[in-house]
Amino acid sequence: MTMAQQMITIGLCVIGTMATRFLPFIIFSSKKPAPGYIQYLGKALPPAIFGMLVVYCLKNVHILSGAHGLPELIAILVVMVLHLLKRQMLLSIAGGTICYMLLIQLGTGHF
């Protein structure tokens, strides 16, 4: 890519990101409540996306070979325990990810 193409690409990415961030505030006024459908999506989408993330992460796990999915199972349990104790989704995800990465590194001898 030439420098001009790189600058155009970066500019378009910035515009796209800013538009998706600011558009809801422009469309929905703070003076009146958001429509019911939008409120429903705000409540339903986070758990749905979290569930989709779990399915995506487990799609290549083979329980009949290798570690038999044990690192994944332990990481899922860590996520569940952290979430039940702290009720912080970011902490739960980070804790489970760190646990999984440590288990994988220890299991392959790269640590």
Contacts in CASP RR format, 6 or more apart in sequence:
PFRMAT RR
TARGET T0000
AUTHOR 0000-0000-0000
METHOD contacts of the structure
MODEL  1
MTMAQQMITIGLCVIGTMATRFLPFIIFSSKKPAPGYIQYLGKALPPAIF
GMLVVYCLKNVHILSGAHGLPELIAILVVMVLHLLKRQMLLSIAGGTICY
MLLIQLGTGHF
1 9 0 8 1.000
28 34 0 8 1.000
28 38 0 8 1.000
33 39 0 8 1.000
46 89 0 8 1.000
50 89 0 8 1.000
54 76 0 8 1.000
57 72 0 8 1.000
58 72 0 8 1.000
61 69 0 8 1.000
61 72 0 8 1.000
62 69 0 8 1.000
63 69 0 8 1.000
67 107 0 8 1.000
70 103 0 8 1.000
71 100 0 8 1.000
71 103 0 8 1.000
71 104 0 8 1.000
71 107 0 8 1.000
72 100 0 8 1.000
74 99 0 8 1.000
74 100 0 8 1.000
74 103 0 8 1.000
75 96 0 8 1.000
75 97 0 8 1.000
75 99 0 8 1.000
75 100 0 8 1.000
75 103 0 8 1.000
76 96 0 8 1.000
78 95 0 8 1.000
78 96 0 8 1.000
78 99 0 8 1.000
79 92 0 8 1.000
79 93 0 8 1.000
79 95 0 8 1.000
79 96 0 8 1.000
80 92 0 8 1.000
82 88 0 8 1.000
82 91 0 8 1.000
82 92 0 8 1.000
82 95 0 8 1.000
82 96 0 8 1.000
83 89 0 8 1.000
83 92 0 8 1.000
86 92 0 8 1.000
102 111 0 8 1.000
105 111 0 8 1.000
END
